[in-house]
Amino acid sequence: MTALKKYNRLESTAIWIESEDKKEKEVIVAFGKKTLIISDSNDTPLAHWSLTSTRIISKNIHRVIFSPDPEGIERLIVKDEEMINSIEIFISNTKKYKKNFTPLIGLIPTIAVLILIGVYWKDLKIYLIPLISNAQEKQILRTSFESHKKNYGPICSSVSADKAIDELLDSLGEPYKNIKIIVLSNQIVDIIHFPSGTLMISKKFLSKTKNSQELISILSQVNFEKNKRIPLKRIIEQNSMFDIFSFVLGLKNSLKIKSLNELEMFSRRKTINKEINLSDHSWVAIQNICFN
């Protein structure tokens, strides 16, 4: 059964917008037990929304826009009247449930609140991420990279390889142009994803990579993680709440990266359905960047 018991299966088409920099996608939206399931035409799940956090951010006679987050970044545009009514019924019931229990909040002992804070202290750090600007994120990169380069450099570079890397990123499309690839001759770990879309690749990784498809797969993963600020989240988890607050307020210049292993990436050898304009000569130039 679905969240609404009168339906065994309720679904409709909708338009899904994952974020502001992503294109609209036509999807299938269906009720799960406690979630809205958003899938593509092949029935592959793309997202699961908690029904209790779903809310209406815009409404007119033709369509309703729903979102699972307070900022309304991820959106679902629904035009099917029955699906709209069903989601609205669940949202309305959830609000009534919360309203009925509002008086009980005042009965929660202070000590219980403190215990909860202690239990979820680590999770609270994640909510500070929106307070860290892109400029501050780049400052973390600059500070940590200098130390990393000193230990595992020098940086490999050649005119032909640098040009080939630029061609590769251009051929992948606009979102990939903000990714920066740096090859270090003595880096032990194959691939490290630093904040702001900076990718540190070892000479060893390039030498054992058979073709460009594996690197392209890594770049696709980097683009996804960069948009979600996943490297920053991993660094946040390594620092204390005091250090994070100090950094946000400008009292500290950077945050420490205590474990590079947390930033390590692994090739998934996933096929990218993109026509990549990269010649064999260009790939060889990239692969031999440390030997020129």
Summary of the structure (lengths in Angstrom):
residues: 292
radius of gyration: 23.5
end to end distance: 63.4
largest distance: 71.5
contacts: 805
relative contact order: 0.10
helix: 48%
strand: 19%
